[in-house]
Amino acid sequence: MAAVNHDRYDDAYLRKILRNTKTIAMVGLSANWNRPSYFAAKYLLDRGYKVIPVNPAAAGQEILGQKVYGSLAELPQKADMVDIFRNSEAAGPITDDAIEHGAKVVWMQLGVRNDEAAKRAEDAGIKVVMNRCPKIEHSRLSGTIEWHGIASGVISSKKRAL
C-alpha cells in the first residue's frame, strides 16, 4: 500500500473509501441527539450505510433503531469501516481491535489522531483516515455540505455555558 499523507487526503482516496464502505462500526456513538456522533450516524444511515453502534455504556440498547454492542468483538458481522468517536489515546486500542476484527478502514474523527495506531493499521493493510468526519467528507464530495448542519451552531462536542 502506498504511503498516505495524513495531513492532507486526496479526494480520490476519500471517495474510494466512502464508495466501497457499506457497513460502519461507530465506536463511541452517543444516544444524545445533539452530539456529533449521533448527527453523523443519522446522516450516514440516511445515505444507505449500515451503522452499527459500539458503546459499552449503552450495550444492548438501541440508538437510531440500531442495536448497540459493547465492543467490536461482539458484532454479528464484519464492519468495513471502524469510525472512532473517542479521543486520540483511546484510538490506539480501538485501532488494534479494528485490525483483529478485519476492518478495511479505520477512520478517526475530527480532532482524533494517533500516528502509531495508523502505522499499525496500515502495516496490516488497512486504510486510515485521521482528523476527518465521514459525514462531512461525504457531504463535501457530493456537493451538498451546506445542507447538512455544518457551522449551524446546533451541533457541538463542547459543553455550553448557561
C-alpha positions in Angstrom: 0.0 0.0 0.0 1.4 3.4 -1.0 2.2 5.8 1.9 -0.7 8.2 2.7 -0.1 11.8 3.7 -2.3 12.1 6.9 -2.0 15.9 6.8 -3.9 16.2 3.6 -6.0 13.5 1.9 -6.6 13.3 -1.8 -10.3 13.5 -2.7 -9.9 10.3 -4.7 -8.7 8.4 -1.7 -11.6 9.5 0.5 -14.1 9.0 -2.3 -12.9 5.4 -2.9 -13.3 4.6 0.8 -16.8 6.1 1.0 -17.9 4.3 -2.1 -16.5 0.9 -1.0 -17.8 1.1 2.5 -21.2 -0.4 3.2 -21.0 -1.2 7.0 -19.7 1.2 9.6 -19.0 0.3 13.2 -19.2 3.6 15.0 -17.2 3.4 18.3 -18.4 6.0 20.8 -21.8 6.7 19.2 -23.9 8.6 21.7 -27.7 8.3 22.2 -27.8 12.0 22.8 -29.4 13.6 19.7 -27.2 16.8 19.9 -23.9 15.0 20.0 -21.8 15.0 16.8 -21.7 11.2 16.7 -25.5 11.0 16.7 -25.8 13.5 13.9 -23.1 11.8 11.8 -24.7 8.3 12.3 -28.1 9.7 11.3 -26.7 11.2 8.2 -24.8 8.0 7.2 -27.9 5.9 7.9 -29.9 8.2 5.7 -27.4 7.8 2.9 -27.7 4.0 2.9 -24.8 3.0 5.1 -25.4 0.3 7.8 -24.2 1.9 11.0 -23.5 -0.4 14.0 -23.3 1.5 17.3 -20.4 0.4 19.6 -20.7 1.9 23.1 -20.1 -0.2 26.2 -22.3 2.1 28.4 -25.3 1.5 26.1 -24.7 -2.1 25.1 -28.0 -3.9 24.4 -30.0 -0.7 23.9 -30.8 0.9 20.6 -29.6 4.1 19.0 -31.3 5.3 15.9 -33.1 2.0 15.7 -29.8 0.1 15.7 -28.7 -2.4 18.4 -25.8 -1.2 20.4 -22.8 -3.5 21.0 -20.2 -3.2 23.8 -17.2 -4.0 21.6 -16.1 -4.8 18.1 -15.6 -8.4 19.1 -19.4 -8.6 19.8 -20.5 -7.5 16.4 -22.6 -10.1 14.5 -21.0 -9.1 11.2 -17.7 -7.6 9.9 -17.7 -3.9 9.5 -15.9 -2.4 6.5 -15.1 0.7 8.5 -14.4 1.4 12.1 -15.3 5.1 12.8 -13.7 6.2 16.1 -15.6 8.9 18.1 -13.2 8.7 21.0 -10.0 10.6 22.0 -6.6 10.1 20.3 -5.3 7.9 23.2 -8.3 5.6 23.0 -7.9 5.4 19.3 -4.8 3.2 19.8 -6.6 0.2 21.4 -9.6 0.6 19.2 -7.4 0.5 16.1 -5.9 -2.7 17.4 -9.4 -4.1 17.9 -10.3 -3.0 14.3 -7.2 -4.8 13.0 -8.3 -8.0 14.8 -11.9 -7.5 13.6 -10.7 -7.4 10.0 -12.0 -3.9 9.1 -10.8 -2.4 5.8 -10.8 1.1 7.1 -10.0 2.9 10.4 -11.5 6.4 10.4 -10.6 8.7 13.3 -13.0 11.6 13.8 -12.2 15.3 13.9 -9.6 16.1 16.5 -8.5 12.4 16.7 -5.1 11.5 15.5 -2.8 8.6 16.6 0.1 8.1 14.2 1.4 5.0 15.9 -2.1 3.3 15.6 -2.3 4.4 12.0 1.0 2.8 11.2 -0.1 -0.5 12.8 -3.3 -0.4 10.8 -1.5 0.4 7.5 1.1 -2.3 8.2 -1.9 -4.7 8.5 -3.2 -3.5 5.0 -6.0 -1.2 6.4 -6.7 2.2 5.0 -6.6 5.0 7.6 -8.1 8.5 7.8 -7.5 10.8 10.8 -8.9 14.1 12.0 -11.8 13.9 9.5 -15.5 13.1 9.6 -17.0 10.7 7.0 -20.3 12.7 7.2 -18.6 16.0 6.4 -16.4 14.4 3.7 -19.4 12.6 2.1 -21.3 15.9 2.1 -18.4 17.8 0.7 -17.6 15.3 -2.0 -21.3 15.0 -3.0 -21.6 18.9 -3.2 -24.3 19.1 -0.5 -22.3 20.2 2.6 -24.3 23.4 3.1 -27.5 21.3 3.6 -26.1 19.2 6.5 -25.7 21.4 9.5 -22.1 22.4 9.1 -21.4 25.6 11.0 -25.0 25.7 12.2 -24.1 26.2 15.8 -26.6 23.5 16.8 -24.2 20.5 16.9 -21.2 20.7 19.2 -19.0 18.4 21.2 -18.3 21.2 23.7 -20.5 21.8 26.8 -22.2 25.1 26.5 -22.1 27.7 29.4 -25.5 28.6 30.7 
